[in-house]
Amino acid sequence: MEQAEFNTTQVINEACYQLVKAGYSMRDVHAGLVNVIDAMGFNHPEQLSAEPLTLSVKVDMTYLNRRMKQRAKLAMDIHHAMDE
């Protein structure tokens, strides 16, 4: 593996790790990667370009934040119920 390929792999691994830490399932991350790969044409080698590829990913955390608030409230409710 060339250094550039290794560096790219490390960046992808770190991005995936951060998404999992943020609450996304491995299935969600995998589906997202498949969509990116399909969009870039890696499944069709004749469409590949020799130009460097730059990816920018924005993650909408609205749903995750809402879920975390619900789980925090549930945890507090359980904690208070156990104290009674």
PDB file with SEQRES, HELIX, SHEET and CRYST1 records, atoms N, CA, C and O in Angstrom:
SEQRES   1 A   84  MET GLU GLN ALA GLU PHE ASN THR THR GLN VAL ILE ASN          
SEQRES   2 A   84  GLU ALA CYS TYR GLN LEU VAL LYS ALA GLY TYR SER MET          
SEQRES   3 A   84  ARG ASP VAL HIS ALA GLY LEU VAL ASN VAL ILE ASP ALA          
SEQRES   4 A   84  MET GLY PHE ASN HIS PRO GLU GLN LEU SER ALA GLU PRO          
SEQRES   5 A   84  LEU THR LEU SER VAL LYS VAL ASP MET THR TYR LEU ASN          
SEQRES   6 A   84  ARG ARG MET LYS GLN ARG ALA LYS LEU ALA MET ASP ILE          
SEQRES   7 A   84  HIS HIS ALA MET ASP GLU                                      
HELIX    1 AA1 GLN A    3  LYS A   21  1                                  19    
HELIX    2 AA2 MET A   26  MET A   40  1                                  15    
HELIX    3 AA3 PRO A   45  GLN A   47  5                                   3    
HELIX    4 AA4 THR A   62  ASP A   83  1                                  22    
CRYST1    1.000    1.000    1.000  90.00  90.00  90.00 P 1           1          
ATOM      1  N   MET A   1       0.855  -1.171   0.000  1.00  0.00           N  
ATOM      2  CA  MET A   1       0.000   0.000   0.000  1.00  0.00           C  
ATOM      3  C   MET A   1       0.904   1.237   0.000  1.00  0.00           C  
ATOM      4  O   MET A   1       1.825   1.344   0.810  1.00  0.00           O  
ATOM      5  N   GLU A   2       0.634   2.147  -0.897  1.00  0.00           N  
ATOM      6  CA  GLU A   2       1.398   3.391  -0.970  1.00  0.00           C  
ATOM      7  C   GLU A   2       1.016   4.307   0.196  1.00  0.00           C  
ATOM      8  O   GLU A   2      -0.050   4.154   0.792  1.00  0.00           O  
ATOM      9  N   GLN A   3       1.891   5.252   0.512  1.00  0.00           N  
ATOM     10  CA  GLN A   3       1.657   6.153   1.647  1.00  0.00           C  
ATOM     11  C   GLN A   3       0.366   6.955   1.473  1.00  0.00           C  
ATOM     12  O   GLN A   3      -0.392   7.115   2.429  1.00  0.00           O  
ATOM     13  N   ALA A   4       0.113   7.456   0.275  1.00  0.00           N  
ATOM     14  CA  ALA A   4      -1.102   8.244   0.034  1.00  0.00           C  
ATOM     15  C   ALA A   4      -2.354   7.392   0.267  1.00  0.00           C  
ATOM     16  O   ALA A   4      -3.335   7.857   0.848  1.00  0.00           O  
ATOM     17  N   GLU A   5      -2.303   6.150  -0.190  1.00  0.00           N  
ATOM     18  CA  GLU A   5      -3.437   5.246   0.011  1.00  0.00           C  
ATOM     19  C   GLU A   5      -3.625   4.951   1.496  1.00  0.00           C  
ATOM     20  O   GLU A   5      -4.755   4.910   1.983  1.00  0.00           O  
ATOM     21  N   PHE A   6      -2.528   4.747   2.213  1.00  0.00           N  
ATOM     22  CA  PHE A   6      -2.582   4.498   3.650  1.00  0.00           C  
ATOM     23  C   PHE A   6      -3.183   5.702   4.373  1.00  0.00           C  
ATOM     24  O   PHE A   6      -4.043   5.543   5.240  1.00  0.00           O  
ATOM     25  N   ASN A   7      -2.733   6.900   4.019  1.00  0.00           N  
ATOM     26  CA  ASN A   7      -3.244   8.118   4.651  1.00  0.00           C  
ATOM     27  C   ASN A   7      -4.739   8.282   4.411  1.00  0.00           C  
ATOM     28  O   ASN A   7      -5.484   8.651   5.318  1.00  0.00           O  
ATOM     29  N   THR A   8      -5.167   8.010   3.196  1.00  0.00           N  
ATOM     30  CA  THR A   8      -6.592   8.101   2.866  1.00  0.00           C  
ATOM     31  C   THR A   8      -7.397   7.107   3.687  1.00  0.00           C  
ATOM     32  O   THR A   8      -8.462   7.435   4.210  1.00  0.00           O  
ATOM     33  N   THR A   9      -6.880   5.894   3.794  1.00  0.00           N  
ATOM     34  CA  THR A   9      -7.555   4.855   4.583  1.00  0.00           C  
ATOM     35  C   THR A   9      -7.674   5.287   6.046  1.00  0.00           C  
ATOM     36  O   THR A   9      -8.706   5.069   6.680  1.00  0.00           O  
ATOM     37  N   GLN A  10      -6.628   5.891   6.572  1.00  0.00           N  
ATOM     38  CA  GLN A  10      -6.656   6.352   7.963  1.00  0.00           C  
ATOM     39  C   GLN A  10      -7.711   7.443   8.161  1.00  0.00           C  
ATOM     40  O   GLN A  10      -8.411   7.448   9.174  1.00  0.00           O  
ATOM     41  N   VAL A  11      -7.829   8.357   7.210  1.00  0.00           N  
ATOM     42  CA  VAL A  11      -8.823   9.424   7.312  1.00  0.00           C  
ATOM     43  C   VAL A  11     -10.233   8.834   7.269  1.00  0.00           C  
ATOM     44  O   VAL A  11     -11.102   9.243   8.039  1.00  0.00           O  
ATOM     45  N   ILE A  12     -10.455   7.892   6.387  1.00  0.00           N  
ATOM     46  CA  ILE A  12     -11.771   7.239   6.296  1.00  0.00           C  
ATOM     47  C   ILE A  12     -12.073   6.493   7.587  1.00  0.00           C  
ATOM     48  O   ILE A  12     -13.186   6.579   8.106  1.00  0.00           O  
ATOM     49  N   ASN A  13     -11.096   5.765   8.110  1.00  0.00           N  
ATOM     50  CA  ASN A  13     -11.296   5.028   9.367  1.00  0.00           C  
ATOM     51  C   ASN A  13     -11.659   5.971  10.505  1.00  0.00           C  
ATOM     52  O   ASN A  13     -12.564   5.682  11.288  1.00  0.00           O  
ATOM     53  N   GLU A  14     -10.963   7.086  10.600  1.00  0.00           N  
ATOM     54  CA  GLU A  14     -11.227   8.048  11.670  1.00  0.00           C  
ATOM     55  C   GLU A  14     -12.620   8.654  11.523  1.00  0.00           C  
ATOM     56  O   GLU A  14     -13.334   8.821  12.511  1.00  0.00           O  
ATOM     57  N   ALA A  15     -13.008   8.983  10.285  1.00  0.00           N  
ATOM     58  CA  ALA A  15     -14.350   9.546  10.055  1.00  0.00           C  
ATOM     59  C   ALA A  15     -15.425   8.541  10.459  1.00  0.00           C  
ATOM     60  O   ALA A  15     -16.412   8.907  11.096  1.00  0.00           O  
ATOM     61  N   CYS A  16     -15.238   7.285  10.092  1.00  0.00           N  
ATOM     62  CA  CYS A  16     -16.207   6.240  10.452  1.00  0.00           C  
ATOM     63  C   CYS A  16     -16.269   6.065  11.963  1.00  0.00           C  
ATOM     64  O   CYS A  16     -17.350   5.930  12.537  1.00  0.00           O  
ATOM     65  N   TYR A  17     -15.108   6.067  12.601  1.00  0.00           N  
ATOM     66  CA  TYR A  17     -15.052   5.928  14.058  1.00  0.00           C  
ATOM     67  C   TYR A  17     -15.807   7.065  14.737  1.00  0.00           C  
ATOM     68  O   TYR A  17     -16.553   6.834  15.689  1.00  0.00           O  
ATOM     69  N   GLN A  18     -15.620   8.281  14.257  1.00  0.00           N  
ATOM     70  CA  GLN A  18     -16.315   9.434  14.838  1.00  0.00           C  
ATOM     71  C   GLN A  18     -17.833   9.320  14.643  1.00  0.00           C  
ATOM     72  O   GLN A  18     -18.602   9.693  15.530  1.00  0.00           O  
ATOM     73  N   LEU A  19     -18.257   8.811  13.499  1.00  0.00           N  
ATOM     74  CA  LEU A  19     -19.693   8.623  13.269  1.00  0.00           C  
ATOM     75  C   LEU A  19     -20.273   7.581  14.216  1.00  0.00           C  
ATOM     76  O   LEU A  19     -21.374   7.759  14.738  1.00  0.00           O  
ATOM     77  N   VAL A  20     -19.540   6.498  14.439  1.00  0.00           N  
ATOM     78  CA  VAL A  20     -20.004   5.468  15.378  1.00  0.00           C  
ATOM     79  C   VAL A  20     -20.052   6.046  16.793  1.00  0.00           C  
ATOM     80  O   VAL A  20     -21.007   5.805  17.532  1.00  0.00           O  
ATOM     81  N   LYS A  21     -19.019   6.810  17.171  1.00  0.00           N  
ATOM     82  CA  LYS A  21     -19.021   7.451  18.486  1.00  0.00           C  
ATOM     83  C   LYS A  21     -20.189   8.407  18.632  1.00  0.00           C  
ATOM     84  O   LYS A  21     -20.704   8.597  19.734  1.00  0.00           O  
ATOM     85  N   ALA A  22     -20.610   9.009  17.531  1.00  0.00           N  
ATOM     86  CA  ALA A  22     -21.725   9.961  17.554  1.00  0.00           C  
ATOM     87  C   ALA A  22     -23.079   9.257  17.603  1.00  0.00           C  
ATOM     88  O   ALA A  22     -24.112   9.915  17.726  1.00  0.00           O  
ATOM     89  N   GLY A  23     -23.084   7.933  17.509  1.00  0.00           N  
ATOM     90  CA  GLY A  23     -24.332   7.199  17.658  1.00  0.00           C  
ATOM     91  C   GLY A  23     -24.848   6.508  16.421  1.00  0.00           C  
ATOM     92  O   GLY A  23     -25.882   5.841  16.472  1.00  0.00           O  
ATOM     93  N   TYR A  24     -24.151   6.651  15.304  1.00  0.00           N  
ATOM     94  CA  TYR A  24     -24.594   5.966  14.098  1.00  0.00           C  
ATOM     95  C   TYR A  24     -24.213   4.489  14.177  1.00  0.00           C  
ATOM     96  O   TYR A  24     -23.163   4.139  14.716  1.00  0.00           O  
ATOM     97  N   SER A  25     -25.057   3.644  13.648  1.00  0.00           N  
ATOM     98  CA  SER A  25     -24.763   2.211  13.645  1.00  0.00           C  
ATOM     99  C   SER A  25     -23.759   1.893  12.537  1.00  0.00           C  
ATOM    100  O   SER A  25     -23.593   2.657  11.587  1.00  0.00           O  
ATOM    101  N   MET A  26     -23.103   0.758  12.683  1.00  0.00           N  
ATOM    102  CA  MET A  26     -22.174   0.322  11.645  1.00  0.00           C  
ATOM    103  C   MET A  26     -22.916   0.139  10.325  1.00  0.00           C  
ATOM    104  O   MET A  26     -22.357   0.380   9.255  1.00  0.00           O  
ATOM    105  N   ARG A  27     -24.166  -0.285  10.403  1.00  0.00           N  
ATOM    106  CA  ARG A  27     -24.973  -0.462   9.190  1.00  0.00           C  
ATOM    107  C   ARG A  27     -25.183   0.878   8.490  1.00  0.00           C  
ATOM    108  O   ARG A  27     -25.099   0.958   7.265  1.00  0.00           O  
ATOM    109  N   ASP A  28     -25.460   1.949   9.279  1.00  0.00           N  
ATOM    110  CA  ASP A  28     -25.632   3.288   8.706  1.00  0.00           C  
ATOM    111  C   ASP A  28     -24.338   3.764   8.046  1.00  0.00           C  
ATOM    112  O   ASP A  28     -24.356   4.300   6.938  1.00  0.00           O  
ATOM    113  N   VAL A  29     -23.219   3.562   8.737  1.00  0.00           N  
ATOM    114  CA  VAL A  29     -21.928   3.998   8.208  1.00  0.00           C  
ATOM    115  C   VAL A  29     -21.606   3.234   6.921  1.00  0.00           C  
ATOM    116  O   VAL A  29     -21.152   3.822   5.940  1.00  0.00           O  
ATOM    117  N   HIS A  30     -21.845   1.921   6.934  1.00  0.00           N  
ATOM    118  CA  HIS A  30     -21.586   1.096   5.751  1.00  0.00           C  
ATOM    119  C   HIS A  30     -22.434   1.563   4.575  1.00  0.00           C  
ATOM    120  O   HIS A  30     -21.941   1.696   3.455  1.00  0.00           O  
ATOM    121  N   ALA A  31     -23.725   1.813   4.844  1.00  0.00           N  
ATOM    122  CA  ALA A  31     -24.625   2.261   3.770  1.00  0.00           C  
ATOM    123  C   ALA A  31     -24.148   3.598   3.202  1.00  0.00           C  
ATOM    124  O   ALA A  31     -24.195   3.814   1.991  1.00  0.00           O  
ATOM    125  N   GLY A  32     -23.690   4.488   4.073  1.00  0.00           N  
ATOM    126  CA  GLY A  32     -23.173   5.768   3.605  1.00  0.00           C  
ATOM    127  C   GLY A  32     -21.933   5.610   2.748  1.00  0.00           C  
ATOM    128  O   GLY A  32     -21.791   6.274   1.721  1.00  0.00           O  
ATOM    129  N   LEU A  33     -21.031   4.728   3.170  1.00  0.00           N  
ATOM    130  CA  LEU A  33     -19.819   4.480   2.382  1.00  0.00           C  
ATOM    131  C   LEU A  33     -20.159   3.884   1.018  1.00  0.00           C  
ATOM    132  O   LEU A  33     -19.562   4.253   0.007  1.00  0.00           O  
ATOM    133  N   VAL A  34     -21.114   2.969   0.995  1.00  0.00           N  
ATOM    134  CA  VAL A  34     -21.534   2.368  -0.280  1.00  0.00           C  
ATOM    135  C   VAL A  34     -22.080   3.451  -1.204  1.00  0.00           C  
ATOM    136  O   VAL A  34     -21.776   3.461  -2.397  1.00  0.00           O  
ATOM    137  N   ASN A  35     -22.887   4.365  -0.659  1.00  0.00           N  
ATOM    138  CA  ASN A  35     -23.436   5.449  -1.475  1.00  0.00           C  
ATOM    139  C   ASN A  35     -22.335   6.335  -2.033  1.00  0.00           C  
ATOM    140  O   ASN A  35     -22.385   6.735  -3.196  1.00  0.00           O  
ATOM    141  N   VAL A  36     -21.334   6.646  -1.200  1.00  0.00           N  
ATOM    142  CA  VAL A  36     -20.226   7.486  -1.657  1.00  0.00           C  
ATOM    143  C   VAL A  36     -19.441   6.774  -2.751  1.00  0.00           C  
ATOM    144  O   VAL A  36     -19.110   7.372  -3.775  1.00  0.00           O  
ATOM    145  N   ILE A  37     -19.145   5.502  -2.532  1.00  0.00           N  
ATOM    146  CA  ILE A  37     -18.383   4.726  -3.521  1.00  0.00           C  
ATOM    147  C   ILE A  37     -19.145   4.645  -4.840  1.00  0.00           C  
ATOM    148  O   ILE A  37     -18.563   4.806  -5.913  1.00  0.00           O  
ATOM    149  N   ASP A  38     -20.442   4.396  -4.754  1.00  0.00           N  
ATOM    150  CA  ASP A  38     -21.262   4.344  -5.971  1.00  0.00           C  
ATOM    151  C   ASP A  38     -21.254   5.690  -6.693  1.00  0.00           C  
ATOM    152  O   ASP A  38     -21.131   5.748  -7.916  1.00  0.00           O  
ATOM    153  N   ALA A  39     -21.387   6.780  -5.915  1.00  0.00           N  
ATOM    154  CA  ALA A  39     -21.430   8.109  -6.519  1.00  0.00           C  
ATOM    155  C   ALA A  39     -20.100   8.479  -7.173  1.00  0.00           C  
ATOM    156  O   ALA A  39     -20.077   9.231  -8.148  1.00  0.00           O  
ATOM    157  N   MET A  40     -18.997   7.957  -6.645  1.00  0.00           N  
ATOM    158  CA  MET A  40     -17.686   8.278  -7.203  1.00  0.00           C  
ATOM    159  C   MET A  40     -17.350   7.411  -8.408  1.00  0.00           C  
ATOM    160  O   MET A  40     -16.378   7.682  -9.114  1.00  0.00           O  
ATOM    161  N   GLY A  41     -18.135   6.383  -8.647  1.00  0.00           N  
ATOM    162  CA  GLY A  41     -17.917   5.566  -9.828  1.00  0.00           C  
ATOM    163  C   GLY A  41     -16.946   4.420  -9.659  1.00  0.00           C  
ATOM    164  O   GLY A  41     -16.493   3.844 -10.648  1.00  0.00           O  
ATOM    165  N   PHE A  42     -16.613   4.072  -8.411  1.00  0.00           N  
ATOM    166  CA  PHE A  42     -15.664   2.980  -8.203  1.00  0.00           C  
ATOM    167  C   PHE A  42     -16.214   1.633  -8.667  1.00  0.00           C  
ATOM    168  O   PHE A  42     -15.451   0.691  -8.884  1.00  0.00           O  
ATOM    169  N   ASN A  43     -17.513   1.542  -8.815  1.00  0.00           N  
ATOM    170  CA  ASN A  43     -18.090   0.296  -9.328  1.00  0.00           C  
ATOM    171  C   ASN A  43     -18.060   0.270 -10.849  1.00  0.00           C  
ATOM    172  O   ASN A  43     -18.438  -0.724 -11.470  1.00  0.00           O  
ATOM    173  N   HIS A  44     -17.602   1.381 -11.451  1.00  0.00           N  
ATOM    174  CA  HIS A  44     -17.479   1.487 -12.892  1.00  0.00           C  
ATOM    175  C   HIS A  44     -16.096   2.071 -13.198  1.00  0.00           C  
ATOM    176  O   HIS A  44     -15.971   3.281 -13.388  1.00  0.00           O  
ATOM    177  N   PRO A  45     -15.065   1.237 -13.247  1.00  0.00           N  
ATOM    178  CA  PRO A  45     -13.691   1.727 -13.392  1.00  0.00           C  
ATOM    179  C   PRO A  45     -13.471   2.636 -14.599  1.00  0.00           C  
ATOM    180  O   PRO A  45     -12.578   3.484 -14.570  1.00  0.00           O  
ATOM    181  N   GLU A  46     -14.250   2.482 -15.640  1.00  0.00           N  
ATOM    182  CA  GLU A  46     -14.060   3.321 -16.815  1.00  0.00           C  
ATOM    183  C   GLU A  46     -14.397   4.786 -16.523  1.00  0.00           C  
ATOM    184  O   GLU A  46     -14.016   5.674 -17.286  1.00  0.00           O  
ATOM    185  N   GLN A  47     -15.110   5.040 -15.423  1.00  0.00           N  
ATOM    186  CA  GLN A  47     -15.482   6.402 -15.069  1.00  0.00           C  
ATOM    187  C   GLN A  47     -14.495   7.055 -14.106  1.00  0.00           C  
ATOM    188  O   GLN A  47     -14.633   8.237 -13.793  1.00  0.00           O  
ATOM    189  N   LEU A  48     -13.513   6.311 -13.638  1.00  0.00           N  
ATOM    190  CA  LEU A  48     -12.573   6.839 -12.659  1.00  0.00           C  
ATOM    191  C   LEU A  48     -11.674   7.901 -13.260  1.00  0.00           C  
ATOM    192  O   LEU A  48     -11.334   7.858 -14.443  1.00  0.00           O  
ATOM    193  N   SER A  49     -11.303   8.839 -12.437  1.00  0.00           N  
ATOM    194  CA  SER A  49     -10.412   9.914 -12.849  1.00  0.00           C  
ATOM    195  C   SER A  49      -9.107   9.795 -12.078  1.00  0.00           C  
ATOM    196  O   SER A  49      -9.085   9.249 -10.974  1.00  0.00           O  
ATOM    197  N   ALA A  50      -8.032  10.294 -12.641  1.00  0.00           N  
ATOM    198  CA  ALA A  50      -6.752  10.292 -11.951  1.00  0.00           C  
ATOM    199  C   ALA A  50      -6.621  11.521 -11.050  1.00  0.00           C  
ATOM    200  O   ALA A  50      -5.621  11.670 -10.348  1.00  0.00           O  
ATOM    201  N   GLU A  51      -7.621  12.397 -11.065  1.00  0.00           N  
ATOM    202  CA  GLU A  51      -7.583  13.605 -10.241  1.00  0.00           C  
ATOM    203  C   GLU A  51      -7.719  13.241  -8.770  1.00  0.00           C  
ATOM    204  O   GLU A  51      -8.431  12.294  -8.436  1.00  0.00           O  
ATOM    205  N   PRO A  52      -7.044  13.983  -7.872  1.00  0.00           N  
ATOM    206  CA  PRO A  52      -7.191  13.741  -6.431  1.00  0.00           C  
ATOM    207  C   PRO A  52      -8.633  13.950  -6.001  1.00  0.00           C  
ATOM    208  O   PRO A  52      -9.336  14.802  -6.545  1.00  0.00           O  
ATOM    209  N   LEU A  53      -9.060  13.185  -5.040  1.00  0.00           N  
ATOM    210  CA  LEU A  53     -10.431  13.237  -4.551  1.00  0.00           C  
ATOM    211  C   LEU A  53     -10.460  13.900  -3.184  1.00  0.00           C  
ATOM    212  O   LEU A  53      -9.677  13.550  -2.301  1.00  0.00           O  
ATOM    213  N   THR A  54     -11.358  14.853  -3.012  1.00  0.00           N  
ATOM    214  CA  THR A  54     -11.542  15.511  -1.728  1.00  0.00           C  
ATOM    215  C   THR A  54     -12.979  15.303  -1.301  1.00  0.00           C  
ATOM    216  O   THR A  54     -13.907  15.575  -2.063  1.00  0.00           O  
ATOM    217  N   LEU A  55     -13.165  14.821  -0.079  1.00  0.00           N  
ATOM    218  CA  LEU A  55     -14.497  14.592   0.455  1.00  0.00           C  
ATOM    219  C   LEU A  55     -14.749  15.545   1.609  1.00  0.00           C  
ATOM    220  O   LEU A  55     -13.863  15.791   2.428  1.00  0.00           O  
ATOM    221  N   SER A  56     -15.943  16.071   1.671  1.00  0.00           N  
ATOM    222  CA  SER A  56     -16.373  16.887   2.794  1.00  0.00           C  
ATOM    223  C   SER A  56     -17.703  16.323   3.261  1.00  0.00           C  
ATOM    224  O   SER A  56     -18.643  16.209   2.474  1.00  0.00           O  
ATOM    225  N   VAL A  57     -17.785  15.973   4.528  1.00  0.00           N  
ATOM    226  CA  VAL A  57     -18.984  15.331   5.044  1.00  0.00           C  
ATOM    227  C   VAL A  57     -19.599  16.209   6.126  1.00  0.00           C  
ATOM    228  O   VAL A  57     -18.931  16.584   7.089  1.00  0.00           O  
ATOM    229  N   LYS A  58     -20.863  16.527   5.959  1.00  0.00           N  
ATOM    230  CA  LYS A  58     -21.603  17.251   6.990  1.00  0.00           C  
ATOM    231  C   LYS A  58     -22.604  16.262   7.583  1.00  0.00           C  
ATOM    232  O   LYS A  58     -23.305  15.562   6.852  1.00  0.00           O  
ATOM    233  N   VAL A  59     -22.663  16.211   8.893  1.00  0.00           N  
ATOM    234  CA  VAL A  59     -23.557  15.293   9.579  1.00  0.00           C  
ATOM    235  C   VAL A  59     -24.602  16.108  10.327  1.00  0.00           C  
ATOM    236  O   VAL A  59     -24.259  16.946  11.162  1.00  0.00           O  
ATOM    237  N   ASP A  60     -25.868  15.868  10.032  1.00  0.00           N  
ATOM    238  CA  ASP A  60     -26.958  16.533  10.734  1.00  0.00           C  
ATOM    239  C   ASP A  60     -27.166  15.805  12.062  1.00  0.00           C  
ATOM    240  O   ASP A  60     -27.595  14.652  12.090  1.00  0.00           O  
ATOM    241  N   MET A  61     -26.862  16.481  13.141  1.00  0.00           N  
ATOM    242  CA  MET A  61     -26.917  15.868  14.468  1.00  0.00           C  
ATOM    243  C   MET A  61     -28.278  16.073  15.142  1.00  0.00           C  
ATOM    244  O   MET A  61     -28.447  15.680  16.296  1.00  0.00           O  
ATOM    245  N   THR A  62     -29.241  16.672  14.459  1.00  0.00           N  
ATOM    246  CA  THR A  62     -30.535  16.974  15.069  1.00  0.00           C  
ATOM    247  C   THR A  62     -31.198  15.725  15.630  1.00  0.00           C  
ATOM    248  O   THR A  62     -31.617  15.712  16.787  1.00  0.00           O  
ATOM    249  N   TYR A  63     -31.295  14.681  14.824  1.00  0.00           N  
ATOM    250  CA  TYR A  63     -31.946  13.448  15.259  1.00  0.00           C  
ATOM    251  C   TYR A  63     -31.186  12.839  16.426  1.00  0.00           C  
ATOM    252  O   TYR A  63     -31.795  12.427  17.413  1.00  0.00           O  
ATOM    253  N   LEU A  64     -29.863  12.778  16.324  1.00  0.00           N  
ATOM    254  CA  LEU A  64     -29.050  12.183  17.378  1.00  0.00           C  
ATOM    255  C   LEU A  64     -29.190  12.969  18.681  1.00  0.00           C  
ATOM    256  O   LEU A  64     -29.326  12.371  19.749  1.00  0.00           O  
ATOM    257  N   ASN A  65     -29.158  14.286  18.607  1.00  0.00           N  
ATOM    258  CA  ASN A  65     -29.305  15.105  19.809  1.00  0.00           C  
ATOM    259  C   ASN A  65     -30.653  14.872  20.476  1.00  0.00           C  
ATOM    260  O   ASN A  65     -30.739  14.794  21.702  1.00  0.00           O  
ATOM    261  N   ARG A  66     -31.704  14.762  19.670  1.00  0.00           N  
ATOM    262  CA  ARG A  66     -33.041  14.502  20.215  1.00  0.00           C  
ATOM    263  C   ARG A  66     -33.074  13.153  20.930  1.00  0.00           C  
ATOM    264  O   ARG A  66     -33.622  13.029  22.026  1.00  0.00           O  
ATOM    265  N   ARG A  67     -32.472  12.136  20.286  1.00  0.00           N  
ATOM    266  CA  ARG A  67     -32.436  10.800  20.891  1.00  0.00           C  
ATOM    267  C   ARG A  67     -31.634  10.787  22.191  1.00  0.00           C  
ATOM    268  O   ARG A  67     -32.010  10.118  23.154  1.00  0.00           O  
ATOM    269  N   MET A  68     -30.533  11.528  22.211  1.00  0.00           N  
ATOM    270  CA  MET A  68     -29.707  11.568  23.413  1.00  0.00           C  
ATOM    271  C   MET A  68     -30.457  12.239  24.560  1.00  0.00           C  
ATOM    272  O   MET A  68     -30.348  11.803  25.706  1.00  0.00           O  
ATOM    273  N   LYS A  69     -31.215  13.293  24.267  1.00  0.00           N  
ATOM    274  CA  LYS A  69     -32.007  13.953  25.301  1.00  0.00           C  
ATOM    275  C   LYS A  69     -33.076  13.007  25.842  1.00  0.00           C  
ATOM    276  O   LYS A  69     -33.321  12.964  27.048  1.00  0.00           O  
ATOM    277  N   GLN A  70     -33.718  12.240  24.938  1.00  0.00           N  
ATOM    278  CA  GLN A  70     -34.732  11.288  25.374  1.00  0.00           C  
ATOM    279  C   GLN A  70     -34.108  10.218  26.269  1.00  0.00           C  
ATOM    280  O   GLN A  70     -34.690   9.855  27.291  1.00  0.00           O  
ATOM    281  N   ARG A  71     -32.939   9.714  25.900  1.00  0.00           N  
ATOM    282  CA  ARG A  71     -32.276   8.670  26.687  1.00  0.00           C  
ATOM    283  C   ARG A  71     -31.796   9.221  28.020  1.00  0.00           C  
ATOM    284  O   ARG A  71     -31.856   8.523  29.033  1.00  0.00           O  
ATOM    285  N   ALA A  72     -31.321  10.460  28.038  1.00  0.00           N  
ATOM    286  CA  ALA A  72     -30.882  11.063  29.296  1.00  0.00           C  
ATOM    287  C   ALA A  72     -32.071  11.223  30.237  1.00  0.00           C  
ATOM    288  O   ALA A  72     -31.953  10.969  31.436  1.00  0.00           O  
ATOM    289  N   LYS A  73     -33.217  11.643  29.699  1.00  0.00           N  
ATOM    290  CA  LYS A  73     -34.418  11.787  30.521  1.00  0.00           C  
ATOM    291  C   LYS A  73     -34.860  10.431  31.046  1.00  0.00           C  
ATOM    292  O   LYS A  73     -35.234  10.310  32.212  1.00  0.00           O  
ATOM    293  N   LEU A  74     -34.821   9.418  30.205  1.00  0.00           N  
ATOM    294  CA  LEU A  74     -35.189   8.073  30.637  1.00  0.00           C  
ATOM    295  C   LEU A  74     -34.258   7.594  31.739  1.00  0.00           C  
ATOM    296  O   LEU A  74     -34.713   7.023  32.730  1.00  0.00           O  
ATOM    297  N   ALA A  75     -32.967   7.818  31.579  1.00  0.00           N  
ATOM    298  CA  ALA A  75     -31.997   7.407  32.597  1.00  0.00           C  
ATOM    299  C   ALA A  75     -32.277   8.115  33.919  1.00  0.00           C  
ATOM    300  O   ALA A  75     -32.217   7.492  34.979  1.00  0.00           O  
ATOM    301  N   MET A  76     -32.583   9.414  33.866  1.00  0.00           N  
ATOM    302  CA  MET A  76     -32.904  10.162  35.088  1.00  0.00           C  
ATOM    303  C   MET A  76     -34.178   9.621  35.725  1.00  0.00           C  
ATOM    304  O   MET A  76     -34.239   9.466  36.944  1.00  0.00           O  
ATOM    305  N   ASP A  77     -35.192   9.332  34.918  1.00  0.00           N  
ATOM    306  CA  ASP A  77     -36.443   8.785  35.446  1.00  0.00           C  
ATOM    307  C   ASP A  77     -36.208   7.439  36.125  1.00  0.00           C  
ATOM    308  O   ASP A  77     -36.753   7.172  37.196  1.00  0.00           O  
ATOM    309  N   ILE A  78     -35.399   6.602  35.498  1.00  0.00           N  
ATOM    310  CA  ILE A  78     -35.086   5.296  36.081  1.00  0.00           C  
ATOM    311  C   ILE A  78     -34.328   5.481  37.404  1.00  0.00           C  
ATOM    312  O   ILE A  78     -34.614   4.815  38.399  1.00  0.00           O  
ATOM    313  N   HIS A  79     -33.358   6.398  37.387  1.00  0.00           N  
ATOM    314  CA  HIS A  79     -32.573   6.662  38.589  1.00  0.00           C  
ATOM    315  C   HIS A  79     -33.470   7.123  39.732  1.00  0.00           C  
ATOM    316  O   HIS A  79     -33.334   6.649  40.860  1.00  0.00           O  
ATOM    317  N   HIS A  80     -34.397   8.058  39.441  1.00  0.00           N  
ATOM    318  CA  HIS A  80     -35.296   8.555  40.481  1.00  0.00           C  
ATOM    319  C   HIS A  80     -36.246   7.460  40.955  1.00  0.00           C  
ATOM    320  O   HIS A  80     -36.547   7.368  42.146  1.00  0.00           O  
ATOM    321  N   ALA A  81     -36.713   6.642  40.038  1.00  0.00           N  
ATOM    322  CA  ALA A  81     -37.609   5.541  40.407  1.00  0.00           C  
ATOM    323  C   ALA A  81     -36.892   4.541  41.308  1.00  0.00           C  
ATOM    324  O   ALA A  81     -37.507   3.987  42.219  1.00  0.00           O  
ATOM    325  N   MET A  82     -35.616   4.302  41.075  1.00  0.00           N  
ATOM    326  CA  MET A  82     -34.866   3.358  41.908  1.00  0.00           C  
ATOM    327  C   MET A  82     -34.588   3.944  43.283  1.00  0.00           C  
ATOM    328  O   MET A  82     -34.440   3.200  44.253  1.00  0.00           O  
ATOM    329  N   ASP A  83     -34.514   5.265  43.381  1.00  0.00           N  
ATOM    330  CA  ASP A  83     -34.262   5.915  44.676  1.00  0.00           C  
ATOM    331  C   ASP A  83     -35.481   5.869  45.579  1.00  0.00           C  
ATOM    332  O   ASP A  83     -35.351   5.976  46.798  1.00  0.00           O  
ATOM    333  N   GLU A  84     -36.655   5.713  45.001  1.00  0.00           N  
ATOM    334  CA  GLU A  84     -37.886   5.714  45.790  1.00  0.00           C  
ATOM    335  C   GLU A  84     -38.113   4.420  46.512  1.00  0.00           C  
ATOM    336  O   GLU A  84     -39.112   4.273  47.216  1.00  0.00           O  
TER     337      GLU A  84                                                      
END                                                                             
